[in-house]
Amino acid sequence: MPTAAQERYSYAFTRIAESIEKEFYLEAIAIQESIVSDRLDSFLLKNNYASLGQLSHKAKAAKGQKVYKTLAAKIEFCRRMVCKERAKWDEFEELSIKLQKWRDGRNQALHGVVSVTVEKGGKGTNSRLEIVISKANKIATDGEELAHGVNNWRNSQTARKAYRTRQANQRLE
């Protein structure tokens, strides 16, 4: 019997696929961001790199603490923690680069529906709706794969931590 969390993730991934199929790309992107953010939060919390108060979208900095409300901040913080303790965790560098690129595309897709893009030199361009939709499709499609990738990375880190804990306990026996 799947856990409640497994059921929610299964539903979320099914909903992403359905949203892309029905051309509801912005919905797919929003769910993908939720998954990515949750998986990064989970990694940071379960490994005592951050407290819940530091990760909440309502977070306020306590004295001497940083907050990581945005997706960009969470990606960077995970990257730093993984790099700092490289021997403990699977590689995150390539995944973090893909996440940052996707995050930029996500911003363009969500804001591009109604915004005018300002090019270098200050000239504004108003892309045709078909171009905006096409870009949102690409971001949603890439995001589906990336959300699975982050979820799999997080699950592998959980397994890796459990293995290290078992190894340490066996040495103590």
N, C-alpha and C positions, 0 to 999 in steps of 0.2 A: 504494500500500500504506500503510495507516494506521500511525502510530507506536505504540509500546507505550502511551504516555500517551493517545493518541486512543482506542485500544481500551479502556483502563480507564475513560475518561470515558463512552464510548458504553455500556459495560456498566453503569456506575453509573446513568446516566440511564434506561436500560432497566429496571434493577432498581427504581428509584424508582417508575416508572409501574406496574410489575407489583405492587409492594408496596401501592400505593394501591388498585389494582384489587382486590386480594385482602384489603383492609382490614387490612394489616399497617402501620399508620400510623407506629408507633414506629420500625420498620425504615427506612421512607422518610425520616423526620426525621433519623435518625442518619446516613444516607448524604448527605443534603442538607447537614448540618453539616460533614461531611468535605469535601465539594466546596467549600463556601463558605470554610472555613478554609484549605484548600489554595490556592485562588485568591488569597486575601488574602496568604498567606505568599509565594506566587510573586511577586506585585506588589512586596512589601516587599523581598524578597531580590534580585530582578533589577534593582531600581533603587537598590540599596545603601542602603536606609533602615534595614535591620536585618540582623543576622547570623543564621545558622541556630541558633546557640546561644541567641539571644534569643527565638526563636519555638517551640522545642521544648517539648512538654508536660513535659519533664524539666528545662527550663531553670533555671539558677541564675544569679543576677545576678553578673556580673563587676564588679570595682570600676569605678564610674562608668557602668555600663550598666543599662538597664531591661530587663525581660523582658516578653514579651507572650504569655502562655500561654493566656489565655482568649479566647473568641470576642469578648466585649465589648471587651477590650483591643485586639485586632487591628482590629476595626471602627473604634474611636476613633483608633488610630494611623494607619490608612490615611486616614481623614477629615482628620486634621491634616496629613499629608504632602501630600495632594492640594490642600488649601486653601492651604498654604504655597507651593506651586508651581503655582498655578491655570493659568497660561499653558501648562504642559506637559501637563496631563492633562484628560481629559474629566470632566465633573461627577460627583461621587461623593456629594454631600450628600443628595440624595433617596434614593439607593440605601442610604446608611448609615442613614437614618431607618427605611426599610423593614426593613433587616437587624436593627436594634435591636428593633423591634416584633416581628419574627418570632422573634428570640432569646428574648424574654420569653415568647412563646407556646410556644416549644419547651420551655422550662423547665416551664411549666404542664402541657403535654401529658405530658412524661416523668415528672414528679413527681406529677401528678394521678391517675395510675393507682392509687396506693396512699395518697396523702396526703390529709389533711383540709385544706381551704382555710380560712385564718384571715382573716376580714373585719375591716375597721376597727372598733375598739371591742373587739376580742378575741374575738368570737363565731366559733365554728368551724362550717363547713357541710360536709357530706359529700355531694357531688354524686352523683346517680344515675350508674351506669356508662354509661348511654346518652348522657348529657350529656358525660361525659369523652371518650367515643369520638367523639362528634360534633365536639368541639373539636379533638381530635387529627387528625381528618379534614381540618378546615379548615386547620390549621397545616401538615399534610403537603401539601395541595393548593397552598396559598400558597407553601410552601417549594420545591415543584417549579419553579414559575415564577421564584422568586427565585434559586434555584441556577443556572438557565439565565441569568438576568440578570447575576449576578456573573461567571459564566464568560464571557459575551459581553463584559462590561465589561473584564475582564482581557485577553481576546484583542484588543480594540480598542486597549488601552493598549500592548500589544506591537507592534501594527502602527504605532501613532502614534510610538513610540520608534524603530522601524526607519526610518520616513519621515524623522524629524528627523536621524537618523544619516546617511542618504543625502544629505540636503540639505547637511549640514555637510561631508561628504566632497566633494561637487561644488564647493562654494565653495573648498575647498583645492586643487582641481585647476587 
